[in-house]
């Protein structure tokens, strides 16, 4: 049975564009992984999206059950309103 994975993400930028970064925490049972990166010139929305993208790309087991938690309305709308499927 594939594992259940919980991912918490966040992204930010100081200025738009400006310096910024993202972070993600992946949890599955006792497994815990942190991912983060900074950029000299970026936007808040780019960092919010990149946090989710990088976290999902880091998954190793196909067909895992994944739950993502984000405080980004932009990320939620991108999925719930289907924008992401035309990008």
C-alpha positions as CSV (number, residue, x, y, z in Angstrom):
1,X,0.0,0.0,0.0
2,X,1.5,3.4,-1.0
3,X,2.2,5.8,1.9
4,X,0.1,8.7,3.0
5,X,2.1,11.9,2.8
6,X,1.3,15.3,4.3
7,X,3.0,18.4,2.8
8,X,3.0,21.9,4.3
9,X,4.2,24.7,2.0
10,X,4.8,28.4,2.1
11,X,6.5,31.0,-0.1
12,X,7.2,34.7,0.2
13,X,8.9,37.6,-1.4
14,X,9.9,41.0,0.0
15,X,8.7,43.3,-2.8
16,X,7.1,42.1,-6.0
17,X,9.5,41.3,-7.5
18,X,12.1,41.1,-4.8
19,X,14.2,38.7,-2.7
20,X,12.2,35.6,-1.6
21,X,12.1,31.9,-1.0
22,X,10.0,28.9,-0.4
23,X,9.8,26.1,2.1
24,X,8.1,22.7,2.3
25,X,7.8,20.1,5.0
26,X,7.0,16.5,4.0
27,X,5.7,14.0,6.6
28,X,4.9,10.3,6.3
29,X,4.8,8.3,9.5
30,X,8.2,8.8,11.2
31,X,9.7,10.2,8.0
32,X,10.2,14.0,7.9
33,X,11.9,16.1,5.2
34,X,12.4,19.9,4.9
35,X,13.0,21.6,1.5
36,X,13.8,25.3,1.0
37,X,15.5,27.6,-1.4
38,X,16.0,31.4,-1.8
39,X,16.0,33.6,-4.8
40,X,17.4,37.1,-5.4
41,X,14.6,38.3,-7.6
42,X,11.2,36.6,-7.5
43,X,7.5,37.1,-6.7
44,X,5.3,35.8,-3.9
45,X,3.1,33.8,-6.2
46,X,6.0,32.1,-7.9
47,X,7.4,31.1,-4.5
48,X,4.0,29.7,-3.3
49,X,3.7,27.6,-6.5
50,X,7.3,26.5,-6.5
51,X,7.0,25.2,-2.9
52,X,4.3,22.8,-4.0
53,X,6.0,21.9,-7.3
54,X,9.3,21.1,-5.7
55,X,7.7,19.1,-2.9
56,X,5.7,17.0,-5.3
57,X,8.8,16.4,-7.5
58,X,10.7,15.1,-4.5
59,X,8.2,12.2,-3.9
60,X,9.8,8.9,-4.6
61,X,6.8,6.5,-4.5
62,X,4.2,6.6,-7.2
63,X,0.5,6.7,-6.4
64,X,1.1,7.9,-2.8
65,X,-1.9,9.6,-1.1
66,X,-0.8,13.2,-0.8
67,X,-2.5,16.0,1.2
68,X,-1.1,19.5,0.7
69,X,-1.6,22.4,3.2
70,X,-1.0,25.9,2.0
71,X,-2.0,29.4,3.1
72,X,-1.9,30.6,-0.5
73,X,-5.3,31.5,-2.1
74,X,-3.4,31.7,-5.4
75,X,-2.3,28.0,-5.2
76,X,-5.7,26.8,-4.0
77,X,-7.5,28.7,-6.8
78,X,-5.0,27.4,-9.4
79,X,-6.0,23.8,-8.5
80,X,-9.7,24.3,-7.5
81,X,-10.5,26.5,-10.5
82,X,-8.5,24.4,-12.9
83,X,-6.0,27.1,-14.0
84,X,-3.1,24.7,-13.4
85,X,-4.3,22.3,-16.0
86,X,-3.9,24.9,-18.8
87,X,-0.5,26.2,-17.8
